[in-house]
Amino acid sequence: MKVLFIGGTGNISSAVSELTVSKGFDLYLLNRGTQNSLAPKEATLIQCDIRDKSQAASVLKDYRFDIVVDWIAYEPEHIINDIELFKGKTKQFVFISSAACYERPPMNYLVNESCPLKNPYWGYAQKKIVCEDILVKEYRESGFPVTVVRPSYTYGDTLIPYVFNSRKSRWTLIDRMLKGKKVIVPGDGTSLFTVTHNTDFAKGITGLFGNVKAVGNAYHITSDEVLSWNQIIKIIADAVGVEPDLIHIPSDFLSIMSPENRGGLLGDKSVSIVFDNSKIKQAVPDFKALVPFTRGIKKTIAWFQSDPCRMVPDQAFDRLCDDIIDTYMLSVDKAVEYARKKYEK
Ligand SMILES: NC(=O)c1ccc[n+]([C@@H]2O[C@H](COP(=O)([O-])OP(=O)(O)OC[C@H]3O[C@@H](n4cnc5c(N)ncnc54)[C@H](OP(=O)(O)O)[C@@H]3O)[C@@H](O)[C@H]2O)c1
């Protein structure tokens, strides 16, 4: 079976590319070629900027694929372009959406695929929901063969998963730990989340490829290992051999001082959510996530430590953390002083 990935050398998709070729699919990767070292040698590479519509149409005009996976559609126009490119030319189109689309805060902590999609906090999730809506309408009206896949927080070698870290350099968190600096944990750190290793995610999604029952359906694919952020940060610190100095700060406060993180906090990671993976397990009976975070994160840290260029912190984010902590402590000190005056005899 011929499979096209738009993307395919990224944080999640690189592991899926590896498993796809090892399962015997004939894999094509369409991307700009900036990370070709992460592409499996068996894959055929198509160099193209998918945002250049005429280039994409011209490069793809003579191809037919059994399965197309778009890893990098974030905007409604990306999906509209995909429908134009692949309508009548593929048997299955997989849209990589996000588990951030599920209602936040959830009505029930345990979420399955029937739960409403509604995220008032995060534009990223709102746009993914619109993309899903466009695809479902197209499936109903013209039979466009869509399968929606919603990853939750998924990591591999190149991503240290944490709730409040620099997107520019994930090493910033570790750098703070190694220097004995305080590490910010949103809320009291007890909200529950799931981090999934990309090799586990790969087993679930490749099981949906060519699976006729998956067309017209949506699935999330996560680990069943549920951890609090306090546990996650402790496991990361253990992997680098330090005792972390934690400071718990309300997510609302963090969102004021770091508005770009508001969506990811209030609309995702600071709210407890647990995924019921029954649907993917029914569709892909041999799917089972096997990489515990204690093991996966050691491999990630080793990847960073194998090249000093990867261990450079984001100075601006580091300063922001210091500023947030100083400002928060100022308000706490004032509140303590006020409470003492008012209540202490
Ligand atoms: N990680 C998570 O926790 C998480 C959670 C929920 C949902 N998701 C979803 O997962 C998807 C991300 O997958 P990923 O981690 O594999 O992606 P990624 O790490 O962002 O990788 C991007 C891939 O797309 C290619 N690319 C980027 N811009 C391109 C362009 N203009 N034209 C052609 N190719 C381009 C890159 O190669 P070149 O640079 O060489 O072009 C690379 O292969 C997103 O849809 C995201 O919303 C992720």
PDBQT file of the ligand as one rigid body, heavy atoms in Angstrom, charges set to zero:
ROOT
HETATM    1  N1  LIG A 401       3.206  16.719  20.145  1.00  0.00    +0.000 N 
HETATM    2  C1  LIG A 401       2.065  16.709  20.745  1.00  0.00    +0.000 C 
HETATM    3  O1  LIG A 401       2.038  16.544  21.946  1.00  0.00    +0.000 OA
HETATM    4  C2  LIG A 401       0.778  16.882  19.974  1.00  0.00    +0.000 A 
HETATM    5  C3  LIG A 401      -0.416  16.834  20.679  1.00  0.00    +0.000 A 
HETATM    6  C4  LIG A 401      -1.600  16.959  19.952  1.00  0.00    +0.000 A 
HETATM    7  C5  LIG A 401      -1.572  17.108  18.587  1.00  0.00    +0.000 A 
HETATM    8  N2  LIG A 401      -0.385  17.170  17.930  1.00  0.00    +0.000 N 
HETATM    9  C6  LIG A 401      -0.399  17.342  16.477  1.00  0.00    +0.000 C 
HETATM   10  O2  LIG A 401       0.624  16.562  15.877  1.00  0.00    +0.000 OA
HETATM   11  C7  LIG A 401       1.067  17.212  14.682  1.00  0.00    +0.000 C 
HETATM   12  C8  LIG A 401       2.553  17.410  14.727  1.00  0.00    +0.000 C 
HETATM   13  O3  LIG A 401       3.206  16.238  14.284  1.00  0.00    +0.000 OA
HETATM   14  P1  LIG A 401       4.804  16.160  14.369  1.00  0.00    +0.000 P 
HETATM   15  O4  LIG A 401       5.150  16.206  15.816  1.00  0.00    +0.000 OA
HETATM   16  O5  LIG A 401       5.294  15.025  13.628  1.00  0.00    +0.000 OA
HETATM   17  O6  LIG A 401       5.173  17.533  13.637  1.00  0.00    +0.000 OA
HETATM   18  P2  LIG A 401       6.381  18.518  13.769  1.00  0.00    +0.000 P 
HETATM   19  O7  LIG A 401       7.369  18.064  14.802  1.00  0.00    +0.000 OA
HETATM   20  O8  LIG A 401       5.820  19.885  13.856  1.00  0.00    +0.000 OA
HETATM   21  O9  LIG A 401       7.084  18.269  12.352  1.00  0.00    +0.000 OA
HETATM   22  C9  LIG A 401       6.764  18.982  11.258  1.00  0.00    +0.000 C 
HETATM   23  C10 LIG A 401       6.960  18.137   9.992  1.00  0.00    +0.000 C 
HETATM   24  O10 LIG A 401       6.333  18.825   8.917  1.00  0.00    +0.000 OA
HETATM   25  C11 LIG A 401       7.292  19.252   7.962  1.00  0.00    +0.000 C 
HETATM   26  N3  LIG A 401       6.908  20.611   7.543  1.00  0.00    +0.000 N 
HETATM   27  C12 LIG A 401       6.796  21.719   8.316  1.00  0.00    +0.000 A 
HETATM   28  N4  LIG A 401       6.385  22.770   7.583  1.00  0.00    +0.000 NA
HETATM   29  C13 LIG A 401       6.231  22.303   6.321  1.00  0.00    +0.000 A 
HETATM   30  C14 LIG A 401       5.820  22.901   5.096  1.00  0.00    +0.000 A 
HETATM   31  N5  LIG A 401       5.499  24.204   5.020  1.00  0.00    +0.000 N 
HETATM   32  N6  LIG A 401       5.739  22.125   3.977  1.00  0.00    +0.000 NA
HETATM   33  C15 LIG A 401       6.074  20.814   4.030  1.00  0.00    +0.000 A 
HETATM   34  N7  LIG A 401       6.462  20.198   5.153  1.00  0.00    +0.000 NA
HETATM   35  C16 LIG A 401       6.546  20.937   6.281  1.00  0.00    +0.000 A 
HETATM   36  C17 LIG A 401       8.634  19.185   8.672  1.00  0.00    +0.000 C 
HETATM   37  O11 LIG A 401       9.703  18.961   7.769  1.00  0.00    +0.000 OA
HETATM   38  P3  LIG A 401      10.471  20.217   7.051  1.00  0.00    +0.000 P 
HETATM   39  O12 LIG A 401      10.813  21.187   8.138  1.00  0.00    +0.000 OA
HETATM   40  O13 LIG A 401      11.662  19.561   6.429  1.00  0.00    +0.000 OA
HETATM   41  O14 LIG A 401       9.539  20.776   6.042  1.00  0.00    +0.000 OA
HETATM   42  C18 LIG A 401       8.395  17.944   9.557  1.00  0.00    +0.000 C 
HETATM   43  O15 LIG A 401       8.515  16.780   8.773  1.00  0.00    +0.000 OA
HETATM   44  C19 LIG A 401       0.350  18.552  14.611  1.00  0.00    +0.000 C 
HETATM   45  O16 LIG A 401      -0.764  18.457  13.764  1.00  0.00    +0.000 OA
HETATM   46  C20 LIG A 401      -0.093  18.771  16.044  1.00  0.00    +0.000 C 
HETATM   47  O17 LIG A 401      -1.220  19.596  16.145  1.00  0.00    +0.000 OA
HETATM   48  C21 LIG A 401       0.796  17.073  18.590  1.00  0.00    +0.000 A 
ENDROOT
TORSDOF 0
